[in-house]
């Protein structure tokens, strides 16, 4: 069977491509239909494809070096002789020429910029004939490259796949059928012949056509006491929000009622947009508290300053349930994204909320995504205290043990027997049943059971990929807790890109300031005993926003969930889910990765116990993405002689 290939050019309205200084590079630039001038300004004749502007930065030879096509991000550039730098992010960056002139080399330039850029940016530099390309340590901004000599680089692997006619990597796609794809497997692009650079490293492209990587970011040690760490985090949060708000006068903000979104709403208010629109979704759950807390936040915000603030409370019956529209094709203006991500199951819900923000004139939508990963660390993180602070470790893990009903002996055994990362990774997926809620989870990550609808081929691809990666995998940090901190952040940032792509289709930038590197650094630098406190809910965040968020709102200690929307969605949209798995139409079945019959039967039985044991979101996302991205693939049985 021939692997699936892209059916159409990927969405090019927000991407950049770094090209080699070769005839091939010039030819590739032609495929992007770009022309223009050098660093520091827009081209004399703006590039347009579907009315989308582009900018070209050139080598001294005159060949294109970096092509940026973006409606939503802002591009800044400077040059100094043969050296140059380009920064792509939420706001323009002044004084780049001074940074370039003062830098001793590429590493020094990137460190200078890392210290002063408060938001989420890509940085591309050319110093001494060597090009460096980096994104963010969180993984929200990533760098991908092609194999071979004189590679191309881009922030969007789908663009590289289109430019190189790359085929789909079925093994990488099979991994995306899991709920969690741990390091380093999460960095595998779903296209063959492409690589992804580790977010803590910069991609280095040399003039001779070779490439390597250089570390530019290192996670800080958790040493700061709460007061000092909270002050540093508060400053980082303020800078990150202001980087996204910039000079925009009309901004919208998610206000779920939770501490994360409430903090971001008040920080956005302080950043000073003339018009701020807050959006809250009413819950279908009888005992949910989010709406009540959101209304309190609005009242307190208006009491501080009544002008320039509107609140849009969306009735629950106006909000699409999960799985609404999953079998419908994407709208012409809706980009399919670079990879399947579980958030696709809530596409209709997310697009409706963002459309409401756009209809109210918002020019940037701020969200609280990333808060749970940063401020509610998993219990395994507290295990890092064990060597030096055993009582503190047991105190924090014991609180979780009592809450979840973990047996005492099993919890102690799990805490004391954490082995090497490679051993854990080799055994991280299983055909056995899922662990129960009473099984302690204190290792390097979550052990997963393969869903029963995966075919034997898909199971083999997943198991082989885990075993191959385990042969030489290195954790992101020496201790399991810190490794899990970083890997969880990267997973969350990758999933947030689904929302960014939905905003792209609407022409609305969607921001998650909590994924800014300075925010992450400030959080991870705080002592674990202060960051994880059984007696307090998100203590570090609550202290960091003490001067911004009223005390009455910081006192909240509960968190709502949307399990009811998921269950109701399975019932109401059972027909749509069933249409995904019609044998003649399912792309995943055509690739031999899922049993369409089992999925059809599961869709028709929304109350099946399997739904409580396994999530279908990743499988649904893969099917939706394949339909939007690739040509139909013949079913395997049709290819059998």
HELIX and SHEET records of a PDB file:
HELIX    1   1 UNK A   23  UNK A   31  1                                   9    
HELIX    2   2 UNK A   96  UNK A  102  1                                   7    
HELIX    3   3 UNK A  106  UNK A  116  1                                  11    
HELIX    4   4 UNK A  157  UNK A  164  1                                   8    
HELIX    5   5 UNK A  170  UNK A  175  1                                   6    
HELIX    6   6 UNK A  185  UNK A  187  5                                   3    
HELIX    7   7 UNK A  226  UNK A  245  1                                  20    
HELIX    8   8 UNK A  259  UNK A  271  1                                  13    
HELIX    9   9 UNK A  290  UNK A  304  1                                  15    
HELIX   10  10 UNK A  316  UNK A  318  5                                   3    
HELIX   11  11 UNK A  342  UNK A  346  5                                   5    
HELIX   12  12 UNK A  347  UNK A  359  1                                  13    
HELIX   13  13 UNK A  371  UNK A  375  1                                   5    
HELIX   14  14 UNK A  379  UNK A  382  1                                   4    
HELIX   15  15 UNK A  383  UNK A  385  5                                   3    
HELIX   16  16 UNK A  390  UNK A  404  1                                  15    
HELIX   17  17 UNK A  408  UNK A  416  1                                   9    
HELIX   18  18 UNK A  421  UNK A  426  1                                   6    
HELIX   19  19 UNK A  456  UNK A  470  1                                  15    
HELIX   20  20 UNK A  480  UNK A  506  1                                  27    
HELIX   21  21 UNK A  513  UNK A  515  5                                   3    
HELIX   22  22 UNK A  517  UNK A  524  1                                   8    
HELIX   23  23 UNK A  528  UNK A  531  1                                   4    
HELIX   24  24 UNK A  539  UNK A  544  1                                   6    
HELIX   25  25 UNK A  551  UNK A  554  1                                   4    
HELIX   26  26 UNK A  563  UNK A  572  1                                  10    
HELIX   27  27 UNK A  574  UNK A  580  1                                   7    
HELIX   28  28 UNK A  587  UNK A  590  1                                   4    
HELIX   29  29 UNK A  596  UNK A  603  1                                   8    
HELIX   30  30 UNK A  609  UNK A  613  1                                   5    
HELIX   31  31 UNK A  617  UNK A  629  1                                  13    
HELIX   32  32 UNK A  636  UNK A  639  1                                   4    
SHEET    1   A 6 UNK A  54  UNK A  58  0                                        
SHEET    2   A 6 UNK A  64  UNK A  70 -1                                        
SHEET    3   A 6 UNK A  14  UNK A  18 -1                                        
SHEET    4   A 6 UNK A 153  UNK A 154 -1                                        
SHEET    5   A 6 UNK A 144  UNK A 146 -1                                        
SHEET    6   A 6 UNK A 194  UNK A 196 -1                                        
SHEET    1   B 6 UNK A  74  UNK A  80  0                                        
SHEET    2   B 6 UNK A  83  UNK A  89 -1                                        
SHEET    3   B 6 UNK A 122  UNK A 127 -1                                        
SHEET    4   B 6 UNK A 130  UNK A 134 -1                                        
SHEET    5   B 6 UNK A 201  UNK A 205 -1                                        
SHEET    6   B 6 UNK A 211  UNK A 215 -1                                        
SHEET    1   C 5 UNK A 309  UNK A 314  0                                        
SHEET    2   C 5 UNK A 275  UNK A 281  1                                        
SHEET    3   C 5 UNK A 250  UNK A 254  1                                        
SHEET    4   C 5 UNK A 365  UNK A 366  1                                        
SHEET    5   C 5 UNK A 510  UNK A 511  1                                        
SHEET    1   D 2 UNK A 429  UNK A 430  0                                        
SHEET    2   D 2 UNK A 448  UNK A 449  1                                        
END                                                                             
